[in-house]
Amino acid sequence: MNVKKIAVTLFYMVLNGYHALIYPFDYAPTLCKDSTKVTFDFIVVGGGSAGATVAARLSEIPDWKVLLLEAGGDPPESTENPLLWNQNLRTKCDWSFLSEKHPLLFKGMEQERCIISRGCMLGGSSSINAMIYLRGTVQDFRLWKNKYGCHGWDYEDVLPYFKKSEDFVDICRYNSEIHSRGGPLTVTPLETFDPAYKVIAESEKSIHLIKVSDLNRKEPVVGYGNFDSTTRNGRRCSTLKAFLIPASNRPNLFVAKNTIVTRILIENGVAVGVNFKCSSEEIKSVFCTKEVVICAGPIKSPQLLMLSGIGPKEHLNYHGITTIKDLPVGFNIQDHMSLPALVFSDRKCRPTEDIINESKDFLQKEMSFYSKNISSLGLSKLMTFFKSNDDLEYPDVQILKFRIPFNSTNLFPNKINVFTNMFGYAKEVTDLYDELNLLSDLIVITPVMLQPLSTGRVTLKSVNPSDDPKIVLNYLSYDEEIETLLKGIEFVVKLSKTQSMIDAGLVLEELKLSNCADCIWDTREYWICIIQNLAAPFYHVVGGCRMGSEDDCYSVVDTKLRVKGIIGLRLMDSSIMPKIVSVNTNAATIMIGEKGSDIIKECYGKL
């Protein structure tokens, strides 16, 4: 056994079965010392949800030397506990991008700008997200094929790649037609002690919604049920844990942490390597013989392409960048808009001391799952899908729930209010949540619009790779989108009036925003004002480098994920989605990494 294998074995022994959190090797010091000593076959840029998957899968071929360059480092230990997932937002492991101001939206947010959280560490957003494992509907992938010309990406084409990753642990619900066992990505059901779970489920049943046992089934999901999670033994199962750590003993896989790629090197229309910045701030180059694979995510991938001369010619000219290939990079940005402003307090009449003790006891019970190696995300495990219009075949609204314990809105380690942390809300807004949180725990029931029509755009702010790009979000530009969110609000208001909610003492509270002071509570005018102030994207930004057919002038990559007009350059992350899937996006992003890896292997006769 070589030294590398011994180190990995000892690493697992020390962790005593709790699964590795830290990648045991860092190639960055060696690479920065002399990047010319080794030429790689493949360079993968970005070690996130897709990139970690791609690097691990490509390194399965012993003849291929694979270099993975990740801008961040290892995830902090706190990312392991599912119940603490939102405490890592707006920290050093979150890119924390900010959008530009919008003429109508984001009025209740700091600087009237929307925060866009993306993971900046190994595992990327799979190391910082809420671990929701939802794949996308048959309709989603059929649309990719039929509307956008993405042949080879229909539901039947992508299902094998969801299954390839998956280790589905719930034997009672196991269906081999749609699930698999033995893959690297552990998919686990969740537990909770939350008393509101039963209350809300009974309320949804009373308004004639059905319970669905598997939210990833082929048939349209209209109803409520428990989602499965990317967790293992009560802990997060990121792509770092699922894919990279098990591959870490391969002598042909090299992972460089805290290494920021600044430019793709292109010679005579061929991608031959990249420039990268060392911790010393020195810029160096590294080269490959086969391909550069960009997996930097929906914001950084477009930025990197444009900095390298691939993008809209007029925009590149404006910044003095020589255009190598004129492509519509940066367009087609999409997300699921949500409204985390429907807040319930517990108005059961009892002493404050009892409320405090109840909240403390419940929180301790919920946190005890972690020490027992049981996966929990509390009340959030209960998810609902419904149709805003009976003419629809598939749901277009998702309802999420989460609990905020009594008087805890300002207890995050980064000293930022929980609603600022999660949604970027300004102090005037968070003061209202704080006031309600002194009454009791808060239950937030959030409608999410699943099939957006509006798109945004990523452009360069400057030619400095260290500067964040300019992000323009033209969300909710269509009246239909506003109407869909209003239908979601109607649904929650209807829930609030069910007997189950009333008996539990859960009351939908009015948020008395000064910007909406002239509006009467629970009127159409009031809710539109609330939308304009507090509607926020729900961490699902995709697009920016759209996939399409060869003759599609609006696409950046073809169906083999090759950047059009450039040899030896592919892009594999959520930025290639031509249309956002109508569920949470992480599972589909991992699938893109899985399928993209096989596309490369097939290209070189290794599949």
N, C-alpha and C positions, 0 to 999 in steps of 0.2 A: 504493500500500500504506500503510495507516494505521500509526501509531506502535506500536500493540499487536501488529500482525502482524510488523513489523520486529523487535520485541523477541523474539517467539517464534522467528522464523527464526534470529536470532543465537544464541539459547539452544541450539537444535539444532546449529548449526555448532560452537559451543564444545565440546559434548559429543561431536562427531565420531562420531555413529552409535551411541553407547552408550545412547541413550534417556534421556529426562529423568527425573530423580529429584525435582526441586524444581518445584512449581507456580510459574510465573514472576510471578504477581500476587497481591497480598493486599488485598482490599477492606475488611478490618477497620478500618484507620485512618480511612478515609473514612466508613464506616458509623458508627463511634463518634463521629466529629466531629459528624455531623448525620444521624441515621437517618430523619428525616422528609422529606428532600429527594427520595427516590425511593420510589415504591410499586411493588412487584414483582407479577408474576402468580402466581408460585409461590415458596414458601420451602421448601427442603429442609433438614431438620435431621439432620446427620451425614453426613460425607463418606467413609464406609467402603466395604465391599464392595458393598452395595446403593446407598448414597447417592450415591457418585461416579458410578455407572452411571445412576441416575435423573436427576441434574442434567445430565449430558452429553446424555442422550437427550432430555430435555425442551427443552434449549436448541437442539436441532435445528430447532425451530420459531422462525424469526426474530422473529415477533411477540411471543413470550413472553419477558418478563424473568424470569430465574431466579436466585435468591439461594441459595447453598449456605453453610451455617454449620457449621464443623467445630471441635470442642473442642480438637483438637491442632493440630500444625503439620506441617511436612514430615518425611518419614522420614529418619533418619540414613543416611549413605552405606553403612554396614555392612549395612543391610537388603537391599542389592542382591545380595550374595553368598549363594546358596542354602545353602552349607555352613555359614554362620554364622547361620542363621535363629534358633536358640535363644539367641543371645547378646543379643538385644534384648528378651527376656522380663524382666519386673521392672525395667524402666528407665522413664524418663519417657514413653516412647511405648507403655506398657502400663498399662491401667487397674488391673491387679493387684487385682481384687476378692477379698475373703475371705468364705467361707461362715461360717455359725454352726457351733458344735460339733454333732456328731452323737452320739447315745448309743452307737452300735456301730462307726462307721467313723472313718477319718482319725486313728487313734491314733498313727501314726508320723509325723505331720506337725507342723510348728511350731504351737504353741498348739492342736493338734488341730483345726485349721481348714484347709479346702481352698482353695487358690489358684485363681482363675478369671481367666486371662489374656485380655484383649481389646485389640485395637489402638486406640490413642488418637493418631491422626495421619491425614493424608490417605491414603486407601486402606484405613484401618481394619485389620481383621485380615488382609486380603489383603496388607498391607505387613509383617506380622509372622509369618505362618503358615508351614507347611512346604511350601506351593505344590502340594499334592496335588490333582490335577484328577480327581475322581470325582463323578459326577452324582447317583446314586441309581438304584434298580432300578425296573423296570416295576411291581413289587408295591408299592413305596413310594407312588408317585403314584396307583395304582389305589385304594389304601387311603384316600388323601386324599379321593378322589371318593366311593367306595362307603360308607365307614364314617363319614366326617365331613361328607358333603354338600357337598364343595368341587367342584361341577361347573365345568368349564372348567380343571381342574388335574390331569386324568388324564395319563398318560405321553404320549399322542399330542398333548395340548394344550401340554405344556411343552417337548417335544423341539425344536420350532422356535425356542424362545428360547435353549436351550443352543447350538443351531447358529448362531443370529444373532450371538452373541458370538464364536464360535470361529474361530481361524485355526490349523487342524490342520496341522502342518508335516511330519509323517512320511508321505511319499508312499507308501511301501511298504505301509503299513497303512491307507491312506485308504479309507474306505467312505462314500460320499455319502449312504447311507441314514441314518447316525447322526452323521456329522461334516460339517464345512463348512470352507471356506478363505476367507480375506479379511476375517474379522471382526476386531475390535480386540483381542481377548484371545488372545494367542499360547499355544498348547498344544504342548508339546515333549517328546519322549522324553529320558531321562536316560542318562548314562554313568557308569561306575565302574571303578576298578582294584581294588576290594576283593576279596581272595582268598576271603573268607568267602561272597561271593555265590554262587560256583560250588558251594562245599561245602554250603550250606543248600539250594540248588536241587536238587542231587543227592539230598540227604536227603529232601526232599519228594517227589521222583520215586520214590524207593525205597519210600515208604509209599503209593504208588499215587495220588498227586495228579497232575493233568494241568496242563500249561503252557497258560495262556490268553494270547492275543496282544493282546487289547483288553479291559481291565477295565471299559470302559463299554459293552460290547455289550448287546444287548437280552436275550439269553438269560441265565439265572442263571449267575453266575460262581462256580464251585466249583473251586478249584485255586490255582495260583500264577502270578505274572507281574509285569511291570513297569508301574507306573502312569505316566501322563503328568503333566506338570507345567505350572503357569502360569509359564513362564520364556521369555525371549527372548534369544537370543545369549548364553546362559550367565548371564543376570541375571534377577532377579525381574521378573515382569510382573504388577504389582498393578493394581487398578482405577484408581489414580492415573495410572499409565503408560498403561494400555490405553484408558481413557475420557476422563479429565479433561484430561490434557496435550494430546491432539489437539484438544480443544474450546476450549483456552485463548485462542485468537484471536477467539472469537465476542464481539461487543460486547454481547450480551444475557445473557452468563453472568458472574456475580459470585461470587467465592469468598472468604469471610472465614475466615482461620485463627485458631486460639486464641480462639475465640468460643464461649462456653458458653451454651446456651439453658437458661433457668431455668423458663419457663412458656409454655404455649400460651394465647394470648388468644382467648377465646370470648365472643361477644356474641349473645344471643338464640338460642343453639344453633348458631351459625355460627363456625367458626374464621377469624379475621381477621388473625392475625399471631402474633408471639412476643415475649416478653421475653428479653433476652440480656445477658450480663455482659461488659463490655469488660476489656481488660488493666488498666485503672485501677480495676477492681472496681465501676465505675459500672454500674447497671442501666438499659438503654434498651429501647425498643420499635421494632419494624419491622413493616410491614403488607403484606398481599397482597390481590389482588382475586379470585383464583381458589381456590387451595388451599394448605394447609400439609401437607407430606409428611414424616412422621416416619421416619427411617432410623437411629436412634441405637443399634440393636443390642438383643440379647435381655435385657440388664440395664438399660440406660439408657432404652430406650423405655418399658417399664412404669413406671419411676420417674417419667419426665417426664409421662406421662398422669396418674398419680395426683397429682402435685404440681399438675396443672392442673384437678383436680376430676373426673377420669374414672377410675373404679375401684370397688372394693367399698365400698358406702355405709358400712357399719359401720366399716371400717378408716379411711376418710377422716374420719368423724366423730371417731374416736379422736384423730386428729391435728389436729382443728379446721379441716379443709378442707371448704368447702361443696361438696356433691356436685352436679355438673352432669349427669353420667350414671352410673348405677349399672351397672357392667360387671365381669366377672370378670378384671380385669387382674392380672397377676402370677402367676397359676396356670399349671400345665402346663409348668414348666421341665423340660427333659430334656437328657441328655448320654449319651455312650458311656463307660461305665466300663471302665477298663483296669487291668492289673497289671504295671507296669514293674519287676518284682522277680525275673524269671527271667534271671539273669546268668551268662554264660559267660566263663571265662578260658581263655587259651591255655596249656595245661600241657605243651607239647612241651619236652623237656629240652634246654636250651641256656643259655649264660651270659646274665646280665642285660644285659650290654653289647650282645649281639646282639639281644635283645628291644627295647632302646631304639633301636638303629639301624634295625631293621626298621620300628618304629612311626614313627620320624621320616621315613624314606625314603618309606613309604607315604603319610603325611600330605602330604608335599611333592608327590608325584605327583597325589594327589587334588585338592589345591588348585590345581595347575597348570591344571586344566580352566577355571578362571575367567579366567585370562589368555589362554586360547585361545578364549574366547567359546563354551565348550561347557557345557551344563547338567549339573550333578551334585549329587546329594544322598547320594552314597556308597552304602553298603549299603542304605539305606532305600528305594531304588528297588524292591527285591524285596518284594512284598506277597502275602499269602496269605488266601484266604477258604475257610472250611469250615463244614459243618453239624454242630451238636452232636447232632442227632437226624436219623436217616435219613428220617423222615416229612416233614421240611421240604422245600419246593421251593427256597427261597433260603437262602444262608448266613446264619448268625446270629453268627459269630465271625470277626474279622479278626485277622491276625497281622502285627505291625509289627516291624521290626528296625532297630537303630542301633548304631553303634560309638562307644566312648569311647576316644580314644588313651591310651597309657601315661602314667600319673601326670599327668593333665590335669583331674581333677575340680574343682580349685580355681583354675583359670586364667582364669575368665571376667573380662571387664573390670569388671563391677560387683562383683567380689570375693565373689560368692555361689557356693556349690557348685553344680555342674551339675544335680544331682538335686533340690536345693532350688529352683533356678531353674525347672526344668521341672515339678516335681511338688509342691513345698512341703515336702519331707521335712525332719525335724528332724535336728540334728547327730548324735544317737545313731545314726540310720539312715545318714546320709551317711558316717560314720566307717567303717561296714562296706563301703560301696562304695569308699571311698578305699583301704582295706587291700587289697581285691581288685585295684584298679587299679595297685598296686605290683607285682603279679605279671606283668601283661601289659596289652595293650589289653583292653577289655571289649566283649563283644557282648551287647546286651540284646534279648531276643526277647519281645515284649509281646502277650499276648492282649487283644483289645478286644471287649466285648459290644455287638452292633450293634442289637439290638431290645429296648430297655429297657421295662419295665412301670411302674417307679416315676417319680414326678414330684416336683419341688420347687416352691418359691414365692419370688417376690420381693415384699417389702413395704417400706414406708417406715420408715427408722430415725428420721427427723425431717422437718420441713418445710424444712430447709435444703438447697437443691439441691447444695451443695458436699459434703454428707455422702454417703457411699456408702449404697445401700439395704441392707436386711437380706435375706440370701440363705439360705434354708433348703433344704438338699439332702436329700431323703428317699430317696436312691438305694439300690439293692439291698435294698429292703424286702420283696421277694418271694423265696421259696425258689427259684423257677425261675431267677431272675437269678444267684443264687449258684451254682446247678448249671451254668449255662451257662459262667460264668467258670472253674469247676472243670474243665469239659470242655476249655476253652482251655488250661489248665495241663497237663492230661493230654496234649494234642497236643504241647506243647513238650517235655515229659518224654520222650515217644515219639521225637521228633526227636533228642534228646540221646543216644539209645541206638542210632541208626543208625550203620552202619559208616563212612559218610562223615564224620560228626562225630567219631567216635572216632579215625579215622586222622588227622584234622586237629588232634587234641589239644584240641578244644574241650570243656570240662567244665562242666556245670551246677553252679554253686556254691550252697552253703547260706548263706542270710542268717541269721545267728544273732542274731535280735532278742531282747532281754531280755523283751519282752512275750510271746514265744512259746517261752520257754526250757523250758517243761514239755511241749512238743509234740515228737514224733519226726519228724525230717526226712522229707519226701516222703510223709507220711500225709495223709489227708483233714483231720484235726484241724489239722495244721501249716499246710496251705494256706488253710484257713478263717481261721486266726489271721493269716496274712500278708495275706489279703484285707482283714480288718478294720483292719489297720494301714496298708497301703500301696496299696490300690486307689484309683485317682484318675481323675477325668474327663479326657478326652483333647481338651480345647480345642474341643469341639463343642456348647457350650451353645446351646439354641434354645428356642422357646416363649415363654410369658409374655403373649402377645397373640394367642391362637389364632384362626385363620380358620375360619369355618363358615358354614352356611346361615343365611338370614334368621331362621328359627325356632329356631336352636340357641342355647339359653340359656347354654351354656358358652363361647361364642365372643365375641371382642372386635371382630373385623372381619368383613365379609361377603366374598364371593368376588370382589368388585371392589376389595377392600382398603380399603373405607370404614369408618372407626370408627363403629360402630352408634350412631345417634341424634344424631350431630354432622354438620352439613353442612360441606363444605369441608375435611375432615380425613381423610387416609389414612395408612396405616402399611405400609411396604415394607422389611422386613428379615427375618432368620431368626426373629424372635419370632412371626411369623404361622404358622409350621409347626404344623399340628395334631398331627403325629407326626414325629419326627426321621427323616430319611432314613437308611438303613442303610449309609452310607459317610461319608467326610469331607464336611463341610457347606458349604464355601465356594462350590463351583460352583453348588449349588442356591440359595444366597443371591444370587449374581449373577443367576441366572435369574429370581428373584423381582423384582429391580430391572428387568430387561429387560421382563418381562411386565407388571409394574405400570406402567411408562412407556407401553406401548402401550394399556393400559386407559385411562389418562388421555387420551392423544391421541384415542382412539376416542370418549370421552365428549364431547370438544369438537370433533368432526368434523375432526380433523387427521391421521387415520390413512389 
